[in-house]
Every structure is written in structure tokens, then in C-alpha cells.
């Protein structure tokens, strides 16, 4: 299973440095939505904030946001990895 996660991370994940997180969220037009509490984790439904965001997954022009709960992170890798 760990090989699947490592493969996903090395092939599909683009790291965003914390300093540029707001800038990148603004580019995809989600910064305001996150700051207003309008974005939820695609797995558990928890409100996504700047300090609990672990993954952003792009799928066919749509974005899925994953919170920092390890269970959600693992489930996201299983679903979209």
C-alpha cells in the first residue's frame, strides 16, 4: 500500500510552499471561498481552512479539497491516486 502512496505523491502531487498557498488558491479562485468557510473536505465534510488543508486534487477542471485528517488523506489517495 505504501508504494501506491509514494507513486501518487511523486507522480501527481505538486507541492505548494506555505508562503505561496494563498496566491495559488487565488489563481484557482478558491481563496475567498476558503476564507468564508464555503469549502469542505471531499471525504469527511469538515470545513477547509488555510491551516487544515492537506491536499488539493484537480479532476476534470474541478477541485477536491482534503483536510489534514490522516484518514481523509489516505481515503483520497485510495480514491484518486
PDB file of N, CA, C and O in Angstrom, chain B, residues numbered from 101:
ATOM      1  N   UNK B 101       0.818  -1.188   0.000  1.00  0.00           N
ATOM      2  CA  UNK B 101       0.000   0.000   0.000  1.00  0.00           C
ATOM      3  C   UNK B 101       0.871   1.265   0.000  1.00  0.00           C
ATOM      4  O   UNK B 101       0.539   2.243  -0.670  1.00  0.00           O
ATOM      5  N   UNK B 102       1.961   1.251   0.733  1.00  0.00           N
ATOM      6  CA  UNK B 102       2.814   2.431   0.804  1.00  0.00           C
ATOM      7  C   UNK B 102       3.381   2.782  -0.572  1.00  0.00           C
ATOM      8  O   UNK B 102       3.611   3.954  -0.870  1.00  0.00           O
ATOM      9  N   UNK B 103       3.605   1.777  -1.401  1.00  0.00           N
ATOM     10  CA  UNK B 103       4.115   2.023  -2.747  1.00  0.00           C
ATOM     11  C   UNK B 103       3.117   2.846  -3.558  1.00  0.00           C
ATOM     12  O   UNK B 103       3.510   3.716  -4.335  1.00  0.00           O
ATOM     13  N   UNK B 104       1.827   2.570  -3.374  1.00  0.00           N
ATOM     14  CA  UNK B 104       0.782   3.323  -4.075  1.00  0.00           C
ATOM     15  C   UNK B 104       0.822   4.792  -3.668  1.00  0.00           C
ATOM     16  O   UNK B 104       0.719   5.676  -4.520  1.00  0.00           O
ATOM     17  N   UNK B 105       0.971   5.058  -2.367  1.00  0.00           N
ATOM     18  CA  UNK B 105       1.032   6.437  -1.883  1.00  0.00           C
ATOM     19  C   UNK B 105       2.269   7.144  -2.410  1.00  0.00           C
ATOM     20  O   UNK B 105       2.194   8.288  -2.858  1.00  0.00           O
ATOM     21  N   UNK B 106       3.403   6.467  -2.357  1.00  0.00           N
ATOM     22  CA  UNK B 106       4.644   7.077  -2.851  1.00  0.00           C
ATOM     23  C   UNK B 106       4.555   7.372  -4.339  1.00  0.00           C
ATOM     24  O   UNK B 106       5.017   8.417  -4.797  1.00  0.00           O
ATOM     25  N   UNK B 107       3.969   6.465  -5.084  1.00  0.00           N
ATOM     26  CA  UNK B 107       3.789   6.673  -6.519  1.00  0.00           C
ATOM     27  C   UNK B 107       2.898   7.880  -6.779  1.00  0.00           C
ATOM     28  O   UNK B 107       3.213   8.716  -7.626  1.00  0.00           O
ATOM     29  N   UNK B 108       1.779   7.973  -6.048  1.00  0.00           N
ATOM     30  CA  UNK B 108       0.861   9.100  -6.208  1.00  0.00           C
ATOM     31  C   UNK B 108       1.575  10.411  -5.905  1.00  0.00           C
ATOM     32  O   UNK B 108       1.464  11.379  -6.658  1.00  0.00           O
ATOM     33  N   UNK B 109       2.305  10.434  -4.801  1.00  0.00           N
ATOM     34  CA  UNK B 109       2.984  11.661  -4.384  1.00  0.00           C
ATOM     35  C   UNK B 109       4.045  12.077  -5.386  1.00  0.00           C
ATOM     36  O   UNK B 109       4.138  13.256  -5.725  1.00  0.00           O
ATOM     37  N   UNK B 110       4.841  11.144  -5.866  1.00  0.00           N
ATOM     38  CA  UNK B 110       5.916  11.505  -6.780  1.00  0.00           C
ATOM     39  C   UNK B 110       5.429  11.824  -8.184  1.00  0.00           C
ATOM     40  O   UNK B 110       6.069  12.600  -8.894  1.00  0.00           O
ATOM     41  N   UNK B 111       4.306  11.240  -8.602  1.00  0.00           N
ATOM     42  CA  UNK B 111       3.827  11.449  -9.956  1.00  0.00           C
ATOM     43  C   UNK B 111       2.753  12.529 -10.083  1.00  0.00           C
ATOM     44  O   UNK B 111       2.682  13.198 -11.114  1.00  0.00           O
ATOM     45  N   UNK B 112       1.914  12.713  -9.059  1.00  0.00           N
ATOM     46  CA  UNK B 112       0.740  13.552  -9.226  1.00  0.00           C
ATOM     47  C   UNK B 112       0.649  14.749  -8.299  1.00  0.00           C
ATOM     48  O   UNK B 112      -0.155  15.649  -8.543  1.00  0.00           O
ATOM     49  N   UNK B 113       1.444  14.787  -7.249  1.00  0.00           N
ATOM     50  CA  UNK B 113       1.304  15.860  -6.276  1.00  0.00           C
ATOM     51  C   UNK B 113       2.283  16.969  -6.577  1.00  0.00           C
ATOM     52  O   UNK B 113       3.485  16.742  -6.719  1.00  0.00           O
ATOM     53  N   UNK B 114       1.753  18.166  -6.672  1.00  0.00           N
ATOM     54  CA  UNK B 114       2.580  19.345  -6.829  1.00  0.00           C
ATOM     55  C   UNK B 114       2.608  20.049  -5.475  1.00  0.00           C
ATOM     56  O   UNK B 114       1.580  20.501  -4.972  1.00  0.00           O
ATOM     57  N   UNK B 115       3.784  20.130  -4.908  1.00  0.00           N
ATOM     58  CA  UNK B 115       3.912  20.754  -3.587  1.00  0.00           C
ATOM     59  C   UNK B 115       3.724  22.258  -3.707  1.00  0.00           C
ATOM     60  O   UNK B 115       4.189  22.886  -4.658  1.00  0.00           O
ATOM     61  N   UNK B 116       3.041  22.814  -2.737  1.00  0.00           N
ATOM     62  CA  UNK B 116       2.862  24.256  -2.671  1.00  0.00           C
ATOM     63  C   UNK B 116       3.468  24.730  -1.371  1.00  0.00           C
ATOM     64  O   UNK B 116       3.055  24.306  -0.291  1.00  0.00           O
ATOM     65  N   UNK B 117       4.427  25.591  -1.472  1.00  0.00           N
ATOM     66  CA  UNK B 117       5.045  26.142  -0.281  1.00  0.00           C
ATOM     67  C   UNK B 117       4.023  27.026   0.418  1.00  0.00           C
ATOM     68  O   UNK B 117       3.278  27.763  -0.229  1.00  0.00           O
ATOM     69  N   UNK B 118       3.995  26.949   1.725  1.00  0.00           N
ATOM     70  CA  UNK B 118       3.009  27.690   2.511  1.00  0.00           C
ATOM     71  C   UNK B 118       2.956  29.163   2.134  1.00  0.00           C
ATOM     72  O   UNK B 118       1.876  29.753   2.093  1.00  0.00           O
ATOM     73  N   UNK B 119       4.100  29.756   1.861  1.00  0.00           N
ATOM     74  CA  UNK B 119       4.142  31.174   1.503  1.00  0.00           C
ATOM     75  C   UNK B 119       3.341  31.480   0.239  1.00  0.00           C
ATOM     76  O   UNK B 119       2.830  32.589   0.082  1.00  0.00           O
ATOM     77  N   UNK B 120       3.229  30.518  -0.647  1.00  0.00           N
ATOM     78  CA  UNK B 120       2.514  30.764  -1.903  1.00  0.00           C
ATOM     79  C   UNK B 120       1.120  30.141  -1.923  1.00  0.00           C
ATOM     80  O   UNK B 120       0.445  30.174  -2.952  1.00  0.00           O
ATOM     81  N   UNK B 121       0.686  29.578  -0.809  1.00  0.00           N
ATOM     82  CA  UNK B 121      -0.612  28.917  -0.778  1.00  0.00           C
ATOM     83  C   UNK B 121      -1.746  29.865  -1.132  1.00  0.00           C
ATOM     84  O   UNK B 121      -2.580  29.543  -1.978  1.00  0.00           O
ATOM     85  N   UNK B 122      -1.787  31.017  -0.502  1.00  0.00           N
ATOM     86  CA  UNK B 122      -2.855  31.975  -0.791  1.00  0.00           C
ATOM     87  C   UNK B 122      -2.838  32.397  -2.247  1.00  0.00           C
ATOM     88  O   UNK B 122      -3.885  32.506  -2.885  1.00  0.00           O
ATOM     89  N   UNK B 123      -1.654  32.630  -2.762  1.00  0.00           N
ATOM     90  CA  UNK B 123      -1.521  33.044  -4.162  1.00  0.00           C
ATOM     91  C   UNK B 123      -2.059  31.959  -5.104  1.00  0.00           C
ATOM     92  O   UNK B 123      -2.762  32.257  -6.069  1.00  0.00           O
ATOM     93  N   UNK B 124      -1.725  30.712  -4.815  1.00  0.00           N
ATOM     94  CA  UNK B 124      -2.196  29.617  -5.661  1.00  0.00           C
ATOM     95  C   UNK B 124      -3.694  29.397  -5.529  1.00  0.00           C
ATOM     96  O   UNK B 124      -4.364  29.094  -6.516  1.00  0.00           O
ATOM     97  N   UNK B 125      -4.223  29.544  -4.330  1.00  0.00           N
ATOM     98  CA  UNK B 125      -5.672  29.419  -4.153  1.00  0.00           C
ATOM     99  C   UNK B 125      -6.403  30.552  -4.855  1.00  0.00           C
ATOM    100  O   UNK B 125      -7.499  30.357  -5.382  1.00  0.00           O
ATOM    101  N   UNK B 126      -5.813  31.709  -4.865  1.00  0.00           N
ATOM    102  CA  UNK B 126      -6.409  32.843  -5.565  1.00  0.00           C
ATOM    103  C   UNK B 126      -6.444  32.590  -7.069  1.00  0.00           C
ATOM    104  O   UNK B 126      -7.418  32.935  -7.738  1.00  0.00           O
ATOM    105  N   UNK B 127      -5.387  31.992  -7.595  1.00  0.00           N
ATOM    106  CA  UNK B 127      -5.329  31.684  -9.031  1.00  0.00           C
ATOM    107  C   UNK B 127      -6.446  30.753  -9.463  1.00  0.00           C
ATOM    108  O   UNK B 127      -6.978  30.885 -10.566  1.00  0.00           O
ATOM    109  N   UNK B 128      -6.803  29.811  -8.600  1.00  0.00           N
ATOM    110  CA  UNK B 128      -7.876  28.874  -8.963  1.00  0.00           C
ATOM    111  C   UNK B 128      -9.232  29.336  -8.419  1.00  0.00           C
ATOM    112  O   UNK B 128     -10.217  28.599  -8.454  1.00  0.00           O
ATOM    113  N   UNK B 129      -9.256  30.570  -7.917  1.00  0.00           N
ATOM    114  CA  UNK B 129     -10.478  31.233  -7.452  1.00  0.00           C
ATOM    115  C   UNK B 129     -11.144  30.531  -6.270  1.00  0.00           C
ATOM    116  O   UNK B 129     -12.368  30.410  -6.215  1.00  0.00           O
ATOM    117  N   UNK B 130     -10.322  30.072  -5.329  1.00  0.00           N
ATOM    118  CA  UNK B 130     -10.853  29.425  -4.136  1.00  0.00           C
ATOM    119  C   UNK B 130     -10.452  30.110  -2.836  1.00  0.00           C
ATOM    120  O   UNK B 130     -10.959  29.735  -1.778  1.00  0.00           O
ATOM    121  N   UNK B 131      -9.575  31.084  -2.871  1.00  0.00           N
ATOM    122  CA  UNK B 131      -9.123  31.721  -1.646  1.00  0.00           C
ATOM    123  C   UNK B 131     -10.291  32.342  -0.881  1.00  0.00           C
ATOM    124  O   UNK B 131     -10.439  32.105   0.318  1.00  0.00           O
ATOM    125  N   UNK B 132     -11.113  33.126  -1.555  1.00  0.00           N
ATOM    126  CA  UNK B 132     -12.267  33.754  -0.889  1.00  0.00           C
ATOM    127  C   UNK B 132     -13.224  32.706  -0.325  1.00  0.00           C
ATOM    128  O   UNK B 132     -13.735  32.857   0.784  1.00  0.00           O
ATOM    129  N   UNK B 133     -13.462  31.656  -1.086  1.00  0.00           N
ATOM    130  CA  UNK B 133     -14.373  30.605  -0.640  1.00  0.00           C
ATOM    131  C   UNK B 133     -13.854  29.931   0.629  1.00  0.00           C
ATOM    132  O   UNK B 133     -14.624  29.648   1.548  1.00  0.00           O
ATOM    133  N   UNK B 134     -12.558  29.678   0.674  1.00  0.00           N
ATOM    134  CA  UNK B 134     -11.972  29.050   1.855  1.00  0.00           C
ATOM    135  C   UNK B 134     -12.028  30.003   3.041  1.00  0.00           C
ATOM    136  O   UNK B 134     -12.373  29.596   4.150  1.00  0.00           O
ATOM    137  N   UNK B 135     -11.693  31.255   2.816  1.00  0.00           N
ATOM    138  CA  UNK B 135     -11.726  32.237   3.900  1.00  0.00           C
ATOM    139  C   UNK B 135     -13.137  32.446   4.445  1.00  0.00           C
ATOM    140  O   UNK B 135     -13.301  32.801   5.613  1.00  0.00           O
ATOM    141  N   UNK B 136     -14.157  32.230   3.613  1.00  0.00           N
ATOM    142  CA  UNK B 136     -15.556  32.373   4.043  1.00  0.00           C
ATOM    143  C   UNK B 136     -16.121  31.077   4.631  1.00  0.00           C
ATOM    144  O   UNK B 136     -17.262  31.054   5.091  1.00  0.00           O
ATOM    145  N   UNK B 137     -15.330  29.996   4.619  1.00  0.00           N
ATOM    146  CA  UNK B 137     -15.799  28.719   5.156  1.00  0.00           C
ATOM    147  C   UNK B 137     -16.733  27.967   4.237  1.00  0.00           C
ATOM    148  O   UNK B 137     -17.540  27.162   4.701  1.00  0.00           O
ATOM    149  N   UNK B 138     -16.640  28.214   2.951  1.00  0.00           N
ATOM    150  CA  UNK B 138     -17.549  27.603   1.976  1.00  0.00           C
ATOM    151  C   UNK B 138     -17.016  26.316   1.356  1.00  0.00           C
ATOM    152  O   UNK B 138     -17.727  25.666   0.590  1.00  0.00           O
ATOM    153  N   UNK B 139     -15.789  25.939   1.670  1.00  0.00           N
ATOM    154  CA  UNK B 139     -15.188  24.751   1.065  1.00  0.00           C
ATOM    155  C   UNK B 139     -15.104  23.658   2.127  1.00  0.00           C
ATOM    156  O   UNK B 139     -14.698  23.904   3.263  1.00  0.00           O
ATOM    157  N   UNK B 140     -15.493  22.456   1.736  1.00  0.00           N
ATOM    158  CA  UNK B 140     -15.480  21.337   2.678  1.00  0.00           C
ATOM    159  C   UNK B 140     -14.610  20.205   2.153  1.00  0.00           C
ATOM    160  O   UNK B 140     -14.401  20.059   0.948  1.00  0.00           O
ATOM    161  N   UNK B 141     -14.115  19.417   3.082  1.00  0.00           N
ATOM    162  CA  UNK B 141     -13.317  18.241   2.732  1.00  0.00           C
ATOM    163  C   UNK B 141     -14.172  17.293   1.887  1.00  0.00           C
ATOM    164  O   UNK B 141     -15.317  17.001   2.230  1.00  0.00           O
ATOM    165  N   UNK B 142     -13.610  16.826   0.799  1.00  0.00           N
ATOM    166  CA  UNK B 142     -14.335  15.929  -0.104  1.00  0.00           C
ATOM    167  C   UNK B 142     -14.599  14.561   0.515  1.00  0.00           C
ATOM    168  O   UNK B 142     -15.395  13.783  -0.011  1.00  0.00           O
ATOM    169  N   UNK B 143     -13.937  14.270   1.624  1.00  0.00           N
ATOM    170  CA  UNK B 143     -14.123  12.976   2.280  1.00  0.00           C
ATOM    171  C   UNK B 143     -15.062  13.084   3.482  1.00  0.00           C
ATOM    172  O   UNK B 143     -16.084  12.399   3.532  1.00  0.00           O
ATOM    173  N   UNK B 144     -14.724  13.937   4.447  1.00  0.00           N
ATOM    174  CA  UNK B 144     -15.476  13.962   5.708  1.00  0.00           C
ATOM    175  C   UNK B 144     -16.439  15.142   5.839  1.00  0.00           C
ATOM    176  O   UNK B 144     -17.303  15.132   6.716  1.00  0.00           O
ATOM    177  N   UNK B 145     -16.306  16.154   4.987  1.00  0.00           N
ATOM    178  CA  UNK B 145     -17.210  17.290   5.039  1.00  0.00           C
ATOM    179  C   UNK B 145     -16.789  18.392   5.987  1.00  0.00           C
ATOM    180  O   UNK B 145     -17.494  19.392   6.120  1.00  0.00           O
ATOM    181  N   UNK B 146     -15.641  18.230   6.658  1.00  0.00           N
ATOM    182  CA  UNK B 146     -15.139  19.270   7.564  1.00  0.00           C
ATOM    183  C   UNK B 146     -14.820  20.531   6.762  1.00  0.00           C
ATOM    184  O   UNK B 146     -14.328  20.443   5.636  1.00  0.00           O
ATOM    185  N   UNK B 147     -15.095  21.694   7.333  1.00  0.00           N
ATOM    186  CA  UNK B 147     -14.794  22.956   6.671  1.00  0.00           C
ATOM    187  C   UNK B 147     -13.282  23.073   6.497  1.00  0.00           C
ATOM    188  O   UNK B 147     -12.516  22.873   7.440  1.00  0.00           O
ATOM    189  N   UNK B 148     -12.875  23.397   5.290  1.00  0.00           N
ATOM    190  CA  UNK B 148     -11.460  23.569   4.969  1.00  0.00           C
ATOM    191  C   UNK B 148     -11.048  24.990   5.301  1.00  0.00           C
ATOM    192  O   UNK B 148     -11.708  25.954   4.913  1.00  0.00           O
ATOM    193  N   UNK B 149      -9.946  25.099   6.025  1.00  0.00           N
ATOM    194  CA  UNK B 149      -9.332  26.386   6.343  1.00  0.00           C
ATOM    195  C   UNK B 149      -7.898  26.352   5.846  1.00  0.00           C
ATOM    196  O   UNK B 149      -7.395  25.297   5.460  1.00  0.00           O
ATOM    197  N   UNK B 150      -7.250  27.486   5.856  1.00  0.00           N
ATOM    198  CA  UNK B 150      -5.864  27.528   5.400  1.00  0.00           C
ATOM    199  C   UNK B 150      -4.954  26.650   6.258  1.00  0.00           C
ATOM    200  O   UNK B 150      -3.950  26.131   5.770  1.00  0.00           O
ATOM    201  N   UNK B 151      -5.302  26.486   7.525  1.00  0.00           N
ATOM    202  CA  UNK B 151      -4.427  25.734   8.417  1.00  0.00           C
ATOM    203  C   UNK B 151      -4.762  24.245   8.529  1.00  0.00           C
ATOM    204  O   UNK B 151      -4.090  23.526   9.269  1.00  0.00           O
ATOM    205  N   UNK B 152      -5.786  23.765   7.814  1.00  0.00           N
ATOM    206  CA  UNK B 152      -6.078  22.335   7.871  1.00  0.00           C
ATOM    207  C   UNK B 152      -6.174  21.694   6.483  1.00  0.00           C
ATOM    208  O   UNK B 152      -6.703  20.592   6.346  1.00  0.00           O
ATOM    209  N   UNK B 153      -5.681  22.357   5.491  1.00  0.00           N
ATOM    210  CA  UNK B 153      -5.704  21.865   4.112  1.00  0.00           C
ATOM    211  C   UNK B 153      -4.474  20.991   3.873  1.00  0.00           C
ATOM    212  O   UNK B 153      -3.343  21.431   4.080  1.00  0.00           O
ATOM    213  N   UNK B 154      -4.702  19.751   3.434  1.00  0.00           N
ATOM    214  CA  UNK B 154      -3.556  18.876   3.163  1.00  0.00           C
ATOM    215  C   UNK B 154      -3.390  18.553   1.691  1.00  0.00           C
ATOM    216  O   UNK B 154      -2.263  18.400   1.221  1.00  0.00           O
ATOM    217  N   UNK B 155      -4.485  18.446   0.951  1.00  0.00           N
ATOM    218  CA  UNK B 155      -4.411  18.107  -0.475  1.00  0.00           C
ATOM    219  C   UNK B 155      -5.435  18.894  -1.278  1.00  0.00           C
ATOM    220  O   UNK B 155      -6.532  19.195  -0.809  1.00  0.00           O
ATOM    221  N   UNK B 156      -5.041  19.212  -2.492  1.00  0.00           N
ATOM    222  CA  UNK B 156      -5.974  19.739  -3.489  1.00  0.00           C
ATOM    223  C   UNK B 156      -5.831  18.811  -4.681  1.00  0.00           C
ATOM    224  O   UNK B 156      -4.739  18.656  -5.229  1.00  0.00           O
ATOM    225  N   UNK B 157      -6.923  18.202  -5.076  1.00  0.00           N
ATOM    226  CA  UNK B 157      -6.901  17.270  -6.195  1.00  0.00           C
ATOM    227  C   UNK B 157      -7.733  17.863  -7.318  1.00  0.00           C
ATOM    228  O   UNK B 157      -8.909  18.178  -7.138  1.00  0.00           O
ATOM    229  N   UNK B 158      -7.110  18.009  -8.480  1.00  0.00           N
ATOM    230  CA  UNK B 158      -7.828  18.502  -9.650  1.00  0.00           C
ATOM    231  C   UNK B 158      -8.330  17.302 -10.432  1.00  0.00           C
ATOM    232  O   UNK B 158      -7.581  16.369 -10.725  1.00  0.00           O
ATOM    233  N   UNK B 159      -9.606  17.346 -10.762  1.00  0.00           N
ATOM    234  CA  UNK B 159     -10.210  16.269 -11.530  1.00  0.00           C
ATOM    235  C   UNK B 159     -11.147  16.874 -12.554  1.00  0.00           C
ATOM    236  O   UNK B 159     -12.206  17.398 -12.208  1.00  0.00           O
ATOM    237  N   UNK B 160     -10.759  16.800 -13.804  1.00  0.00           N
ATOM    238  CA  UNK B 160     -11.569  17.301 -14.915  1.00  0.00           C
ATOM    239  C   UNK B 160     -11.995  18.752 -14.703  1.00  0.00           C
ATOM    240  O   UNK B 160     -13.157  19.099 -14.916  1.00  0.00           O
ATOM    241  N   UNK B 161     -11.055  19.598 -14.284  1.00  0.00           N
ATOM    242  CA  UNK B 161     -11.331  21.013 -14.106  1.00  0.00           C
ATOM    243  C   UNK B 161     -12.004  21.381 -12.798  1.00  0.00           C
ATOM    244  O   UNK B 161     -12.237  22.559 -12.528  1.00  0.00           O
ATOM    245  N   UNK B 162     -12.315  20.388 -11.988  1.00  0.00           N
ATOM    246  CA  UNK B 162     -12.927  20.621 -10.682  1.00  0.00           C
ATOM    247  C   UNK B 162     -11.871  20.329  -9.611  1.00  0.00           C
ATOM    248  O   UNK B 162     -10.946  19.549  -9.840  1.00  0.00           O
ATOM    249  N   UNK B 163     -12.012  20.949  -8.461  1.00  0.00           N
ATOM    250  CA  UNK B 163     -11.049  20.756  -7.392  1.00  0.00           C
ATOM    251  C   UNK B 163     -11.701  20.091  -6.199  1.00  0.00           C
ATOM    252  O   UNK B 163     -12.815  20.432  -5.801  1.00  0.00           O
ATOM    253  N   UNK B 164     -10.983  19.135  -5.641  1.00  0.00           N
ATOM    254  CA  UNK B 164     -11.400  18.463  -4.420  1.00  0.00           C
ATOM    255  C   UNK B 164     -10.381  18.838  -3.356  1.00  0.00           C
ATOM    256  O   UNK B 164      -9.173  18.748  -3.578  1.00  0.00           O
ATOM    257  N   UNK B 165     -10.880  19.260  -2.194  1.00  0.00           N
ATOM    258  CA  UNK B 165     -10.018  19.684  -1.106  1.00  0.00           C
ATOM    259  C   UNK B 165     -10.094  18.639   0.000  1.00  0.00           C
ATOM    260  O   UNK B 165     -11.172  18.146   0.332  1.00  0.00           O
ATOM    261  N   UNK B 166      -8.939  18.310   0.563  1.00  0.00           N
ATOM    262  CA  UNK B 166      -8.850  17.280   1.590  1.00  0.00           C
ATOM    263  C   UNK B 166      -8.256  17.899   2.848  1.00  0.00           C
ATOM    264  O   UNK B 166      -7.245  18.599   2.799  1.00  0.00           O
ATOM    265  N   UNK B 167      -8.910  17.624   3.983  1.00  0.00           N
ATOM    266  CA  UNK B 167      -8.436  18.168   5.258  1.00  0.00           C
ATOM    267  C   UNK B 167      -7.198  17.398   5.734  1.00  0.00           C
ATOM    268  O   UNK B 167      -6.741  16.457   5.085  1.00  0.00           O
ATOM    269  N   UNK B 168      -6.681  17.819   6.869  1.00  0.00           N
ATOM    270  CA  UNK B 168      -5.445  17.229   7.373  1.00  0.00           C
ATOM    271  C   UNK B 168      -5.630  15.982   8.235  1.00  0.00           C
ATOM    272  O   UNK B 168      -4.671  15.503   8.839  1.00  0.00           O
ATOM    273  N   UNK B 169      -6.834  15.460   8.298  1.00  0.00           N
ATOM    274  CA  UNK B 169      -7.061  14.198   8.997  1.00  0.00           C
ATOM    275  C   UNK B 169      -6.431  13.080   8.165  1.00  0.00           C
ATOM    276  O   UNK B 169      -6.712  12.956   6.973  1.00  0.00           O
ATOM    277  N   UNK B 170      -5.587  12.274   8.792  1.00  0.00           N
ATOM    278  CA  UNK B 170      -4.880  11.233   8.043  1.00  0.00           C
ATOM    279  C   UNK B 170      -5.835  10.257   7.364  1.00  0.00           C
ATOM    280  O   UNK B 170      -5.544   9.769   6.272  1.00  0.00           O
ATOM    281  N   UNK B 171      -6.966   9.967   7.994  1.00  0.00           N
ATOM    282  CA  UNK B 171      -7.948   9.065   7.380  1.00  0.00           C
ATOM    283  C   UNK B 171      -8.459   9.640   6.064  1.00  0.00           C
ATOM    284  O   UNK B 171      -8.629   8.912   5.086  1.00  0.00           O
ATOM    285  N   UNK B 172      -8.700  10.936   6.044  1.00  0.00           N
ATOM    286  CA  UNK B 172      -9.174  11.589   4.809  1.00  0.00           C
ATOM    287  C   UNK B 172      -8.083  11.584   3.746  1.00  0.00           C
ATOM    288  O   UNK B 172      -8.341  11.318   2.572  1.00  0.00           O
ATOM    289  N   UNK B 173      -6.868  11.881   4.174  1.00  0.00           N
ATOM    290  CA  UNK B 173      -5.724  11.879   3.257  1.00  0.00           C
ATOM    291  C   UNK B 173      -5.570  10.499   2.620  1.00  0.00           C
ATOM    292  O   UNK B 173      -5.413  10.385   1.404  1.00  0.00           O
ATOM    293  N   UNK B 174      -5.616   9.450   3.445  1.00  0.00           N
ATOM    294  CA  UNK B 174      -5.476   8.078   2.947  1.00  0.00           C
ATOM    295  C   UNK B 174      -6.612   7.711   2.001  1.00  0.00           C
ATOM    296  O   UNK B 174      -6.384   7.124   0.943  1.00  0.00           O
ATOM    297  N   UNK B 175      -7.838   8.060   2.386  1.00  0.00           N
ATOM    298  CA  UNK B 175      -9.000   7.769   1.540  1.00  0.00           C
ATOM    299  C   UNK B 175      -8.895   8.489   0.199  1.00  0.00           C
ATOM    300  O   UNK B 175      -9.226   7.920  -0.841  1.00  0.00           O
ATOM    301  N   UNK B 176      -8.441   9.725   0.220  1.00  0.00           N
ATOM    302  CA  UNK B 176      -8.281  10.489  -1.024  1.00  0.00           C
ATOM    303  C   UNK B 176      -7.267   9.830  -1.941  1.00  0.00           C
ATOM    304  O   UNK B 176      -7.480   9.747  -3.151  1.00  0.00           O
ATOM    305  N   UNK B 177      -6.176   9.367  -1.377  1.00  0.00           N
ATOM    306  CA  UNK B 177      -5.167   8.681  -2.196  1.00  0.00           C
ATOM    307  C   UNK B 177      -5.721   7.386  -2.764  1.00  0.00           C
ATOM    308  O   UNK B 177      -5.407   7.020  -3.897  1.00  0.00           O
ATOM    309  N   UNK B 178      -6.546   6.687  -1.986  1.00  0.00           N
ATOM    310  CA  UNK B 178      -7.169   5.460  -2.482  1.00  0.00           C
ATOM    311  C   UNK B 178      -8.150   5.764  -3.614  1.00  0.00           C
ATOM    312  O   UNK B 178      -8.192   5.037  -4.607  1.00  0.00           O
ATOM    313  N   UNK B 179      -8.930   6.817  -3.475  1.00  0.00           N
ATOM    314  CA  UNK B 179      -9.955   7.156  -4.488  1.00  0.00           C
ATOM    315  C   UNK B 179      -9.362   7.758  -5.746  1.00  0.00           C
ATOM    316  O   UNK B 179      -9.719   7.365  -6.856  1.00  0.00           O
ATOM    317  N   UNK B 180      -8.455   8.712  -5.576  1.00  0.00           N
ATOM    318  CA  UNK B 180      -7.977   9.475  -6.734  1.00  0.00           C
ATOM    319  C   UNK B 180      -6.517   9.267  -7.050  1.00  0.00           C
ATOM    320  O   UNK B 180      -5.978   9.928  -7.938  1.00  0.00           O
ATOM    321  N   UNK B 181      -5.869   8.369  -6.348  1.00  0.00           N
ATOM    322  CA  UNK B 181      -4.426   8.155  -6.518  1.00  0.00           C
ATOM    323  C   UNK B 181      -4.061   7.262  -7.618  1.00  0.00           C
ATOM    324  O   UNK B 181      -2.876   7.016  -7.847  1.00  0.00           O
TER     325      UNK B 181
END
